[in-house]
Amino acid sequence: MFVIAEIAGTQEKLTEGESFRVPTLDVKEGDKVDIDKILLVSKGDDVKVGNPYITGASAKATVVAHGRDKKIRVFKMKRRKRYRKVQGHRQGYTDIKIDKITV
C-alpha cells in the first residue's frame, strides 16, 4: 500500500517504514507529524483519488533530523556588459520517517 501526499508544498509517494527528505518543517527532532493532505491511496488494484484530498486518510510520521543540502552555484552573466555575479545557496531539509498510514 502506498499514498501520495502533499507535504510542505511538494508531493511525495509514501509507504510505511520509508524515510525521505522534505523542505524544512517547523518541528523539533523526535516530534510526531500528522500528514492529512492525502491525494491518492493505492492498495493493490484498488485506487482512490481525492478531490482534491481524501477525507479520513492520514499518515503519521516522525522527524528524524534537520540539515542543509550541498551548496549550489548560481552564476549570472550578461554578455558584452562586464556583468558577472556568482552566488551560493544551500537548501534546508527535514528527514522524516513514515510510521503508519491510515485510510
VOGU-3710 file (C-alpha; in Angstrom, 3 decimals, decimal comma):
1> mfviaeiagt> 0,000/0,000/0,000  1,202/3,494/-0,781  -0,229/7,009/-0,737  0,657/10,250/-2,463  0,603/13,160/-0,030  1,269/16,876/-0,121  3,979/17,867/2,363  5,488/21,357/2,594  4,383/22,239/-0,938  5,733/19,042/-2,548
11> qekltegesf> 4,007/15,786/-3,494  5,635/12,618/-2,168  4,935/8,901/-2,566  4,765/7,405/0,955  4,987/3,824/2,174  5,220/2,626/5,779  8,751/2,459/7,166  10,184/4,680/4,417  12,293/7,743/5,214  12,795/10,720/2,910
21> rvptldvkeg> 13,605/14,430/2,787  11,170/17,325/2,524  11,747/21,099/2,639  12,292/22,377/6,182  9,372/21,945/8,598  8,889/23,909/11,831  9,062/20,944/14,225  11,723/19,645/16,596  13,658/16,424/16,067  11,805/13,424/17,515
31> dkvdidkill> 8,371/15,068/17,290  5,442/13,392/15,534  3,917/14,928/12,400  0,395/14,224/11,133  0,105/14,381/7,337  -3,563/14,759/6,394  -3,328/16,093/2,829  -3,579/12,711/1,081  -4,170/12,964/-2,682  -4,213/9,269/-3,685
41> vskgddvkvg> -4,423/5,879/-1,940  -3,405/2,647/-3,688  -3,976/-0,795/-2,157  -3,138/-3,359/-4,831  -5,666/-2,875/-7,657  -7,907/-0,626/-5,519  -7,065/3,049/-6,194  -8,837/6,029/-4,598  -8,259/9,540/-5,885  -9,231/12,572/-3,815
51> npyitgasak> -10,967/15,722/-4,956  -8,500/17,312/-4,047  -7,891/15,365/-0,787  -9,244/12,085/0,598  -11,209/12,652/3,801  -10,304/10,387/6,706  -6,916/9,373/5,299  -3,739/10,379/7,093  -0,142/9,366/7,704  1,804/9,550/10,957
61> atvvahgrdk> 5,494/10,435/10,699  8,453/11,112/12,970  11,011/13,862/12,383  14,456/12,238/12,329  16,789/15,190/11,642  17,207/18,639/10,123  20,032/19,641/7,813  21,204/21,528/4,746  21,935/20,180/1,257  25,106/20,653/-0,760
71> kirvfkmkrr> 25,901/24,139/-1,977  24,826/25,013/-5,500  26,331/27,842/-7,524  24,119/30,431/-9,155  26,001/32,227/-11,944  24,556/35,224/-13,765  26,184/36,943/-16,713  25,285/39,494/-19,371  27,489/39,234/-22,399  29,440/42,278/-23,577
81> kryrkvqghr> 28,373/44,257/-20,466  31,048/43,091/-17,988  28,355/41,865/-15,625  29,075/38,657/-13,754  27,657/37,555/-10,453  28,238/34,314/-8,531  26,055/33,323/-5,583  25,824/30,189/-3,479  22,731/28,615/-1,953  22,121/25,747/0,479
91> qgytdikidk> 18,541/24,495/0,795  17,372/23,333/4,211  15,638/19,955/4,610  13,929/17,761/7,182  14,353/13,974/7,306  11,041/12,212/8,002  10,203/8,550/8,645  6,664/7,285/7,969  5,329/5,260/10,924  1,745/4,456/9,976
101> itv> -0,722/5,086/7,152  -4,449/5,035/7,927  -7,308/5,188/5,439
//
